[in-house]
Amino acid sequence: MGSDPKVRAGAVDVVRHWQDLGYLIIYVTGRPDMQKQRVVAWLAQHNFPHGIVSFCDGLVHDPLRHKANFLKSLITDLHMRIHAAYGSTKDISVYSSISLPPTHIYIVGRPTKKLQSQCQ
């Protein structure tokens, strides 16, 4: 959205670790598809590994629902298994909705006490 977000220390290493283990990397964002070129360029500029990148179709009022529906379609339609998911505290509900156990939900930052049992 006009700024260049900083990369969290170790973030690229974590994604590369999963890639080295043979997992397919999927980046799921609530950003509109009109930002695709900018987001994909940012990932490449910061040396994130290649992967599938999912965007919302235009501006949506509920990006978390979009994320959940996209992940559910991967599971239902493509028979994929989501092994681990990373995000912010607002993404916990998305990952819980696809029955990902709290031990496989990794949150950047410190979750509130209320959410600590739902993530790592």
N, C-alpha and C positions, 0 to 999 in steps of 0.2 A: 504494500500500500504506500509506495513512494519512499520507503526507507529500506536500508540494507540490514536485515536482522543479523545479529551476531550468532555465530555457531557456538553452541555449548561445548566446553572442553570435553573431549572424548567421544562426542556424538558420531563423528565419521568413523572412528575406530570401532564403535559398537555395531554400526550398520555393516561395516566391512567384515567384522567377525561373523555375523549371521550369513553374509554372502559366502564367506570362505567355508562355512559349514554346509553349503549347498542349498540354502533357503532362497526362495524367490523374494525379492524386496518389493514391497508395495507401499508407496507413499499415498496417503489418503488425506486430502485437504478439503476444507469447506470453502475454499476460495473459488471464485467463478472461473469458468473456462477461458474467459478473455485474458486471464493472467498466466495462461499456460506457458507461453514463451519466456516470460520473466522468471517464473518459478523454476522451470527446467534449467534455464541458464544459471540461476543461483545455485541449484544443486550441483551442477557441473563445475561451476567456478570454485566451489568449496570442497570439491573432490569427493562428494557423496557417490557411492556406487550407482550404476544404472539400475533402474527398476521400473515397474509400472507406476504411473502417476495418475491418480483419479481426482477429477475436479467436479464441481457442481455445474450443472447446465445453466449458465447465466447466474443472476442473483437469486438466491433462495432465502426464505425466511427462517428455515430451520436446518442449518448446515449439519448439525449433529444427527438429525434424522437421515439426511442424505448419506452421511458416513456409515451409519448403521445399516441402511438399506443396501449400500454398495457391498459392504462386507458380507451381509446375509446372502446376497446374490452370488458371491464367490463361493460360499459354502454350499448353497442349495443347487445352483445351476452348474457350477464347475467342479463340485465335490472337493474343494480345497479345504485344507485344515489350517487354521490360523494358529501359529505356535506361540508367538509373543507379539505384544503391541505396546507402543510407546506413545506418549502424548502428555497433555496437561490434565489437571484434575477434572476439567469438564468432559474429557474423553472417557472417563471411567464408566459412565453410564452406557456409552457406545459399546465399549468392549465387553461389559457385563451382559449387554443385550444379545451378544453372540455366544454366550455361555463360556467365555474365556475365564479361567479361574484367576483369582487375585494374585496368585504366584506368578502369573504370566502377563500381568498388566504392570508396566513400568511407567511411572509418572516422573516427569521432569519437574524439579522443585520439591517443595515440602508439602505434602497433603495435610489437610486439617485433621484433627484427631478423629472427627466423624468418619473420614474417608480412609484412614490408615489401614483398616482391616480389609479394604477392598482393592489394595494395590501394593506394589513394591516401591 
